[in-house]
Amino acid sequence: MAAAAASPSSSPPPPPMSPAPQAASPAEDRRGGRAPVPPYVKAAAGSVGGVMEACCLQPIDVIKTRLQLDRSGAYRGIAHCGTTVVRSEGVRALWKGLTPFATHLTLKYALRLGSNAVLQSAFKDPGTGKVSAHGRLASGFGAGVLEALLIVTPFEARSPLHLLQQQKGLSPDLLRYKGPIHCARTIVTEEGLFGLWAGALPTVMRTAGPICTGPFDVVKTRLMAQGRTGDIKYKGMVHAIRTIYAEEGLRALWKGLLPRLMRIPPGQAIMWAVADQVMGLYERSYLQPAHM
């Protein structure tokens, strides 16, 4: 009876319509996954991290340079070197060369993180969007080469950074270099543009590791400390190694190794902690709201 009461023309209700597909949000790539942080943001994050690292660890770098240039044994160690510099030149002397050092780290980390992100994007599989182990290796290698050639060599080989660190004294009138710009201008005027690349070969070679490349770091510092217009003690990398070994002994080739090792772990920790905060801020501000 209930069936007969139903209207013959009645039909079952239509099935619910599925929601129309929505376009991918800016926080998603075309495969539906989360969009990565753009390379320019990673570069900016590296720059901020580099500035913080420079401000915190510049004294260790100054002490390392002074120890590497000490041929007479004036410094008995890291603590003695630091206290001697403070006592004779003031606390500010431990931050000599901070401006070029901060600029160096800013550009280095910006290029490292930015170029690595760009290269990884180029090595992505077009179908899956993933980067293979070989692609990551090639990206890291390419970023390292760019960093060594474009940033590390001109900033560390015969650079205003180390020349300012080497200067001793308190009176600005008695100092040869008045600042990073004056220092760079003096080098180019007296030695030509390539004077900024003195010691480039050991600078590039020392990227293999601090302990293995300790002699190259010492030689780099010694080569860039001598001017081409003055007394030239070392004729090149090999001659410098032989001369240092003959005159000062084998241990002299590893001078400044301990402060160099001391600044690597905290330096990387500072840089990555700051860079991670910057990239996290970008994700929270731009990627997450768009994704939601």
Sequence and secondary structure as in RCSB ss.txt:
>XXXX:A:sequence
MAAAAASPSSSPPPPPMSPAPQAASPAEDRRGGRAPVPPYVKAAAGSVGGVMEACCLQPIDVIKTRLQLDRSGAY
RGIAHCGTTVVRSEGVRALWKGLTPFATHLTLKYALRLGSNAVLQSAFKDPGTGKVSAHGRLASGFGAGVLEALL
IVTPFEARSPLHLLQQQKGLSPDLLRYKGPIHCARTIVTEEGLFGLWAGALPTVMRTAGPICTGPFDVVKTRLMA
QGRTGDIKYKGMVHAIRTIYAEEGLRALWKGLLPRLMRIPPGQAIMWAVADQVMGLYERSYLQPAHM
>XXXX:A:secstr
 HHHHS TT                TTB TTSSB    HHHHHHHHHHHHHHHHHHHHHHHHHHHHHHH SS   
 SHHHHHHHHHHHH GGGGGTTHHHHHHHHHHHHHHHHHHHHHHHHHTS TTT    HHHHHHHHHHHHHHHIII
IIHHHHSS HHHHHHH   S GGG S  SHHHHHHHHHHHH GGGGGTTHHHHHHGGG TTTTHHHHHHHHHHHH
S TTS     SHHHHHHHHHHHH GGGGGTTHHHHHHHHHHHHHHHHHHHHHHHHHHIIIIIHHHH 
